[in-house]
């Protein structure tokens, strides 16, 4: 059991706990210096996804137009080439 836990954690549980505490203190210090809070990060990600939703699909719509225009030529040409090469 102990070997499996050590393998899962990558080290002994006590050493992993000490490393996590040290990294948590460092990250907390940096976040305090920059006046960041976990809620701000959450809302930043949320606002980014909402803006992407609002503006991103307009760009994707143009890409979809390009896709359909190109597919109108490429797919029939592909099918014709496959039929011609099938006879050999």
GIJO-V757443 format. One record per pair of residues at least 24 apart in sequence whose C-alpha atoms are under 10 Angstrom apart, sorted by the first residue. I is the first residue (numbers start at 1). GAP is how many residues later the second one is. If there is no record, write none. Layout:
# GIJO-V757443
i-><I I>
gap-><GAP GAP>
This chain:
# GIJO-V757443
none
